[in-house]
Amino acid sequence: MNGKTLYELGEEYYEQADILRSQISAARKRLGEISPICKEAYKLKSVLSVLYRQRSEAVEIGRTLCNYYERKEDAA
């Protein structure tokens, strides 16, 4: 079988969360450089909202996958 373990998949979600964190950081930096009432600021705030949600989901899924078997053992 050539598939990945749940832990490996969880690690990929954590890696994606790190990429999203970098994108959030860049967007926040840009937001600090422009007028808060311009159209670009409005767009950046919208993008940030999506990025925060995506990062949160990636971390949660990564945590679930990496700890899946530990939870099963604790229940037994």
HELIX and SHEET records of a PDB file:
HELIX    1   1 LEU A    6  GLU A   33  1                                  28    
HELIX    2   2 LYS A   39  CYS A   66  1                                  28    
HELIX    3   3 TYR A   68  ALA A   75  1                                   8    
END                                                                             
